[in-house]
């Protein structure tokens, strides 16, 4: 809910589709793409199918693999971040501790021209710090 509120404050005309778990996310993507979403904010801790499983499936599915995936997680563990990078996520955001920083992170991601930045950044720029 906090993410949705922040998104609406940053870009009120953005259409948000939310999935309550990883299985639901993959069902939505497989049934509605094309057209592809502009970006996927993916939590790693989801029931049914975790974020890593979803990321792997997204990056291995031809019609989904070019969708930018932003990992949005409470974990700042290097192993978790490295795994997300290795599996092809575009950026990693550690969930900020304030609503202001959350809005700033969302605003940054949505300002990226994904046609120009379709590939992963260098590893040292992979973790976004709002």
C-alpha positions, 0 to 999 in steps of 0.5 A: 500500500505504501508503494502504491501511495508513493507511486501515485504521488510521483506519477498519478497517471501511472497504471499499477498492476499488483500481484499478491504472490509470485504465482499470480505475477507470472500468471498476469504477465503470461496472460497480458503481455504483449503489451509489456509493462514499462517496468516491474518492481519485484519483491524477493520475499513473496509467497508461492514463488519467490522473487528470484524464481520470478526473475529467472522465469521472466528473463528466460521467457522470450516475450518477457525478457526485455522488461526492466526488472527492479528488485525492491527488497529489505535485504542489503546482503551482498549475496542477495544483491549479487544473485539478483545481478547475476540473474539479470535484474536491471537495478536493486533498491533496498527498501528505503526507511522513509516515504520521501526516499521511497518516492525518490527511488520510484521517481528515479526508476520511472525517469530512466529511458529504458530504450537507451538503458536496456542493459544492466549497469556496471555492477558498481552502479547496480544498487540504487541509493535514493 
